[in-house]
Amino acid sequence: MTNFISVQLKKASEVDLAKPLCKFIQQSYPNGDAQAEHCRAAEELSKLRKSALGRPLDKHESALETLLRYYDQLCSIEPKFPFSENQVCVTFTWKDAFDKGSLFGGSVKLALASLGYEKTCVLFNCGALASQIAAEQNLDNDEGLKAAAKHYQFASGAFQHIKDTVLSALSREPTVDISPDTVGTLSLIMLAQAQEVFFLKATRDKMKDGIIAKLANQAADYYGDAYKQCQYKDTLPKEVFPVLAAKHCIMQANAEYHQSILAKQQKKFGEEIGRLQHAADLVKTVASRYDEYINVKDLVDKINRALTAAKKDNDFIYHDRVPDLKDLEPIGKASLVKSTPVAVPLSQKFTDLFEKMVPLQVQQSVSVYNQRKADLVNRLIAQMREATNLANGVLASLNLPAAIEDVSGDTVPQSILNKSKAVIEQGGVQTIDQLIKDLPELLQRNKEILDESLRLLDEEETTDNELRTKFKERWQRTPSNDLYKPLRAEGANFRNILNKAVQADGQVREGYQSHRDTIALLCKPEAELNAAIPSANPAKTLQGSEVVNVLKTLLAGLDEVKKEREQLENDLKSVNFDMTNKFLTALAQDGAINEEAISVTELDRIYGSYTQKVQESLKKQEELLKNIQNAHQDFSKMKQSNNESNLREEVLKNLAVANDNFVELLANLKEGTKFYNELTEILLKFQNKCSDIVFARKTERDELLKDLQQSIAREPSAPSIPLPTYQTTPAGGSKPAASSTPTPAPRTMVGTKPQPPARPPPPVISAASSSPSASAPSGTATAPPSAPAAAPTPPAPGASASSTAPSQAQGPPYPTYPGYPGYCQMPMPIGYNPYMYGQYSLPYAPSPVFQNPGQPPYPAPQQPGYPFPQQPYFPQQ
């Protein structure tokens, strides 16, 4: 009796997971052991997918374990890799499990760049394989019964989970097999089969009949609900419907049978007979309609024996009144099953291949934290550098320390010599010239990479728009314009960065041109430099004065502040703190990460002391510069002033400014060169990203075009054409009732002999168009051999194609079997007359004695357009 429903597995196309995952890992993680380990894990994941989906799976626990491990691994990598069409783009293609395909079109399949889609399909296969393993169990022992019940409940939970999550996991309408309606029905079927297994165990353990009846009634209820859900939907294989209907009747019959035993024990003999009669009717229905699917002979015999014995005892002994079926008390229900919830990990042997890789949310939080940290450090360093440049500018404007070092008036001050030496050691004007010359080449290289990246996107988007215009609503995929918005925004940002870099380069060139001559003067030997500086009267009277000593002390204090800033800048750059553990802890505790609150707190804790030191340094410099300016005023009052000394002082100021400008220019040019080189690496990654997504889109486009070609091949090649009325209207003028769809042949019940269909009446030939023939009986007519065929009567205006459909030929009585709907007459091709078979290809009329099976013994009116004359009519004797 037991005949359980198992679900077919979905078939997946081969996908190389290792390549795109390794590319993302190489872009996101620095070279080292961690990157190599993650790449090896990606290769292991690709091998695991091939083991789980790339080969036929045995109906065994080990095969299910492999599927479960792959599903668990997908769940573990989902938060660690940004699977999407514009990031880690991997297109997963799956075929519909229930679609058998067609001769030209192939089976229905769906390709999506979505990890959620892959998870859904893998979980479907887990449930399907679990149902197959459960159906293979030996139900004659407790181990088999327990295993079957466990797998059916797991399959029910898997299908229910898909029902709850499939629409949110996919970005478009799913295939029929994983649609919410279909998987919801499958979940209920698996639950019903699990309940039936518990009924079988209760029967085998000889539990109380009242309990068994409740278990059976609950199973019947589950089967009935499942049948109602899919009764009017063509989503499941057709052989499922009769099995569900039969199981509903069988479980209900079992419930009535065991409840009748309970009634007998309670001396309710009339109720016993009523329930047994109902059970007998139910199994009789199964035997007559669904015997090909489920054999209920043993159950029929058991119920009939019990019914016969009960009737005999009641007739001779008890004489209890048999109640009507509607008067019987309803049987209770007892459910011992429930869908097993999907809780990752499903596999008991699961080990995360990417255990050391942090989730993507943590990666993003760390990235934002690093950006916050960089902004804070850059701001502090910028404040110190700006303060240092301000101090240098003030000292240069005061000609310090050269003014207090210029004793003789005809030698180069020591501070100027030190600056000249530093400039020469760093390459002087030649270094600046070379760096400025290299900038356009670096800029042009970056522009070309960016232009090529955007060109790839433009070409693919143009192709996508052309195909969308051509196929219209058939072109069902995300428009390239929408998909590329993040990439185009990123490209626009890069373009803006390059434009700002061009402006900055121009400012650097202008600054260099205005100070180039003075910088070149600093690069000359001491003798030439001394000759270029005008001489003046010595200011020996000022040496050793209190004002000079005060200035020297203040300048020494300012130099100390500058040195402290250099050390503070190095300390700021060297501070490093890994926030991964902090974010992981927050994610584990709260299920989410409040990145801003955590980052601000940690940055304040780590860099609070450095921020305070920077502010103290700025305040100290401000006081020193104020004191230096006041002391310099006193120094200038005491100093002898003449034209020569003023000219000399001006030249010394320019040399000091040139030194500061050289240091600034050199730092800016080196920073610009570094910027362009780093931007090149970023743009190359951007180009790879664009190239990858364009390649994936081209692959998806080719798959979609192939599917469209197959769907077009499945479509009818020509529309319905109305037929002439003479092919549908009998000669007598009466028009048969139109039917939009062919009526299937009646079902042949078991035990009855199939009857041939009734022969249609011969056509009525009007007297006006008939002429007697010597060889024909009276009342018949034969058209003259030379007479042309009568013109067909045109169809009535407004007549539909369905109202002019040709009547079908009466063929032989095709055999029908229990459980099959029998031969369904199909409409003949348009323009084909079934009664004209073989008459135009013969030089003589067909013999009435040797008729083809199912062919009436008379011809239909002649097809228009044939030059052959009407053949004589020979009636059957």
KEMAR-434434 format. One record per residue (C-alpha): x, y, z. Coordinates in steps of 0.05 Angstrom, whole numbers, plus 5000, padded with zeros to 4 digits. Example, Ala and Ser with C-alpha at 12.3 -4.5 7.8 and 13.67 -1.06 7.14 Angstrom:
residues 2
524649105156
527349795143
end
This chain:
residues 877
500050005000
505550495017
507550934959
511251564980
512552184938
519752394928
522153044896
526953084837
533553454846
534954104810
540854104761
546054644765
550854894712
558254874727
561155504760
568355674778
567855994846
575356014859
577156534806
572457104826
573456974901
580956974895
580757614855
576757954910
581457684963
587557944926
584358624920
582058664992
587658335031
595158495028
600157985003
601957485056
599956855090
592757085102
591557215028
594556545007
590356185060
583956515037
585456344964
586455614983
579855625019
576455904956
579255324915
576754824967
569855154963
569855064888
571554324896
566054244948
560954524899
563154034845
562353464895
555453704916
552553914849
557153684793
555352944795
549352494806
548252384880
546751714912
540651654956
544951595018
546551985081
553652145057
551052494994
546152905036
551853075084
555853365025
549953795004
548954035075
556354215083
556054625019
549754985042
552955145109
559155405074
554855855030
551556135093
558456265125
561256635065
555057055052
557057595103
564357565081
563957675006
559758214971
556157764921
552558214872
552358394799
557158974807
562058694859
563557944865
559457744805
558256994800
552456774756
548956144781
544655764731
539555234753
534354834715
527154744737
526554074774
519653914746
520354174675
521853604626
523454074570
521454024497
524553754434
526954434410
526554884471
530054494525
528254554598
526655194635
532555494673
534256134709
541056474716
542256994770
548357324800
545657214870
548456794927
541456774957
539056424894
544655914899
542955794973
535555704956
536855194902
541854804944
536954785002
531654534953
536353974933
537553815007
530053735018
529153344953
534852864969
532252775040
525452585011
528752074964
532851775022
526451725064
522751375007
528350855003
527850665077
525549975099
519150105138
518849405167
523549595224
524050155274
530550425247
527650525178
521350845206
525251335249
529951515192
524151625144
520352065193
526552475208
528152595134
521052765116
520653285172
527353575151
524953615078
518653955101
522654475140
527354595081
521554725033
518055165085
524455575094
524755675019
517455895018
518956425072
525356695041
525456584966
522257234945
526957654987
533057244965
531657334891
531357974852
526257704802
520757184795
523256484812
522255864771
515955464785
519454924826
521955414880
515955884878
512455984945
506255604923
510154994899
514954924958
509155065006
505454474977
511754034979
512754215052
505653995068
506553345028
512953175066
509353315132
503552865112
508452305094
512052385161
505252335196
503751705155
510351405178
508251515250
501651185234
505350585206
509650545268
503650585314
500250035274
506549615276
507249725352
499749535360
497950165397
490850315418
486050365360
483551045383
490651335378
491851005311
485251285284
487251995305
494151925273
491051665208
485752215208
491152755217
495152455159
488752455116
487753185134
494953365113
494152985047
487453325034
490354015046
496253865000
491553624946
487254254952
493354694946
495654394880
488954164851
488154754804
495454914793
499954594741
506254644783
507753934806
508353304762
501553034743
502752364776
502952714844
495552894843
492552194840
497451964894
495252524940
487952384928
488951634939
492951755003
487552205030
482351665019
486851115046
488551485110
481351665120
479350945109
484550715160
481951215210
474850965201
477150235205
480850335271
475250765298
470350205281
474549735324
473950225381
466450265369
465949515372
469749515438
464650025463
458749575441
456750085387
455549565332
451550025287
457050545288
462049995273
458249795211
457350525189
464750675194
466650035159
461850195102
464850885095
471850575096
469750065043
466950614999
473451005005
478050424987
473250234931
474250924902
481850844907
481550154875
477250404817
480851054802
487951004828
489650264827
495450384780
498850834830
497250494896
495249774908
489949724963
487849004953
490148795023
486649385055
480249255015
480248525037
481448705110
475849215111
470948765073
472248185119
471048625180
464748915148
461948235130
463147965200
460148585232
453948555189
453047815203
453647915278
448948515277
443748165234
443547535277
445247795347
445348535361
440348855312
443349535325
441250115280
446550335230
447151095233
448051525172
454951765155
453152485173
450952255242
457651945260
461852325308
468152625276
474652265291
479752655330
486552855304
493552765334
499653075300
506352795319
510453155266
512953865253
517454175201
524654165224
527054895225
533155065184
538655255234
545655335207
550054935211
545754365185
551753895177
554853575238
561553555203
561754285182
568254675188
568455385161
573655435106
573956195116
573956185191
579556695196
576257175147
572157695182
564957845159
563958375107
560358815156
566558805200
570958935140
566759535121
566859795193
574459715196
575060085130
570860655155
574760665220
581360695182
578561285142
576661645206
583461505234
586961755171
582762385172
584562515245
592062395235
592262805171
588763375206
593663385264
599663335217
596863885173
595964335233
603264235254
605964335183
601864955174
604565235240
611665065219
610765415152
607966015187
613966045234
618765985175
615166535139
615467005198
622866865209
624266975135
620667635135
624967845194
631367585162
632567135222
637066825242
641367115186
640867825213
644167665279
649267205246
651567725195
657368035233
662468215180
657368425128
661368105070
660667345085
654766875077
651166755143
651766055170
644265925168
644166095094
650065625082
646365065119
640165175077
644265185013
647664535031
640964195046
638064414979
644164164940
643863494976
636663394955
638063514882
636464244877
633064514814
634463884773
630263454820
624463944818
624863984741
624763224734
618863134782
614863664746
616463344679
613962654703
607262914728
603762974660
605862264641
603061984706
596662394697
595762154626
596661424646
591161484698
586561834650
587361284598
585860744649
579561114672
577261244600
578160514581
574260284642
568360734626
568760544552
567559814571
561460014611
558860454554
559559914501
556059384543
550459864562
549360054489
548759324470
543959194528
539559784507
539359544435
537258844456
532159124505
529159544450
529058934404
526058424452
522158914497
519058554557
522457894538
529258194558
528458044632
534858254667
537258844706
538359444659
545759614652
544160344665
541560164735
546859644748
552660094731
550460694773
555260534830
560960434782
559461064744
559061454809
565861164827
568561344759
565762054766
569262104833
575861894802
574862404746
573662944797
579962734835
584062774771
581263464755
583163714824
590063404816
590963794751
589264444787
594164274843
599564124792
598464804760
599165154827
605664784840
608464994773
606565724785
609865724853
616165394825
616765894768
616366484816
621966214861
626165824811
631766354805
632666434880
632665674889
637865624834
642066144871
641765714934
644565134894
650965504874
657665424911
659265864971
663766334932
658566474878
653166534932
657367034971
658667444908
651267474894
649667754963
651168504970
656168715025
654669215079
657969545139
658969065196
654369095256
659568885307
656869385358
650568955364
654268315378
653768105450
648068585465
642168365507
637268405449
641467935405
642067435462
634567455473
633367335399
638166755398
634666435458
627766525427
630166235360
633265635396
626565525431
622965555364
627665045333
626364585392
618864645379
619964445306
624063835326
618563625375
613563675319
617563225273
617862705327
610462785342
608862705268
612762055265
609261805328
602461955298
604061575235
606760975273
600660875318
596860245297
590959905330
586959325300
579459445310
577358775282
576358445349
572459045376
567659015317
567058255320
565258285393
559958815379
557058405322
556757785365
553458145423
548558605388
547858285319
549858955289
555559455291
554860175313
561260375277
561061115291
560161055366
565560525373
570560875327
569761555359
570761265428
576960875408
580061445369
579261905428
582461395473
588361265427
589661965398
587162405455
594162505484
597162655415
591763175401
593363515467
600763535451
599363845383
595164395414
600564535466
605764585411
601565085371
600365505433
607865505451
609765715380
604766285382
607966565445
615066485417
613366835352
610267415390
616467495433
621067425372
617367985336
617868445397
625368305405
626568415331
623369105336
628369285390
633968985347
631969395286
631970045326
639069915350
641569705282
644870205235
640670285173
643270465103
641670265031
647069735027
644969385090
637669415069
639269105001
643468565034
637968405084
632868355027
637167844990
638167435052
630667435064
629367194993
634466625001
631066405066
624166425031
627066034972
629465495019
622565435050
619265424981
624064884957
622464445017
615064545005
615464434930
619563804938
614663524989
608663694945
611763394882
613662754918
606862714948
603762834879
607962284847
606061804903
598862004894
598861864820
602361184829
597460984883
591661224841
594160804784
593560174827
586560384848
584460524777
587159854754
582859514806
577059934782
578559724711
578758994731
572159084767
569059384705
572058854661
569558294706
562458554709
562258674633
564757964621
559457694669
554158114634
556357854566
555957144591
549057284620
547057614555
549157004514
545256544561
539056984557
539457014481
539956254479
533856194524
530056694481
531656294419
529255664453
522855994476
521556274406
522655564379
517255314426
512255824403
507255624348
509855804279
503256084252
496856374281
490156014278
486856094210
479256044204
477155454161
471855444107
464855304133
463954694088
469254344130
465354464194
457954504174
454253874154
450853854087
444053904120
445854604144
445954454218
452154734251
455254344309
456354704375
463155034379
468154824431
474255224451
478154614474
477853884455
473853444502
478052874530
475752164521
471551894579
475251524633
474750764629
473450454697
476549804720
472349204702
468649524643
470349384571
472249984529
466850154478
468550444409
466051144396
459651234357
460251274282
458151954255
452151974207
453452014132
452852694099
446252894069
446853043994
441753523967
437453303909
439353903868
446653723866
445652963860
444852533798
443051793795
448351293776
447350603750
452550313797
449950673859
443850493900
437750923900
438151523945
445551643931
448852103884
455452113846
458752733821
460552713747
468052593738
468853223697
464653673740
468854183778
468454203853
463254663882
465955303910
466255303985
461455734023
465356294058
464956314134
460056774166
462657454184
465357504254
465856754262
471656574307
476856044294
474055614349
467055634319
469755374252
474154824280
473654174240
470053584271
474953044293
475652374259
472951774297
479051334307
479750644337
477850534410
484450684444
485550264506
485050624573
487950404639
486150544711
489351194733
490251474662
485351944629
485251534566
486151774494
484852504487
482752684417
487253234390
485053734337
487753594268
492454094235
488954674202
487054534130
487353784139
481053384124
481152704158
476052414109
480252564048
485852094066
488951714008
483651923956
487652393912
493751963906
489851363876
487351313805
480950983829
476151063887
477850693951
474250043961
468650064014
470749364037
477849544057
477250154101
482850404144
481450314219
477250884246
475951184175
468551294157
466350974092
464751624058
468852234037
468152944062
467253524013
473353633970
478854123992
478954763952
484654903906
485754193881
484754073807
482453353816
475053183806
470452943861
470952193870
464751763866
461351563931
460750813947
456450674008
457950084053
453349484043
end
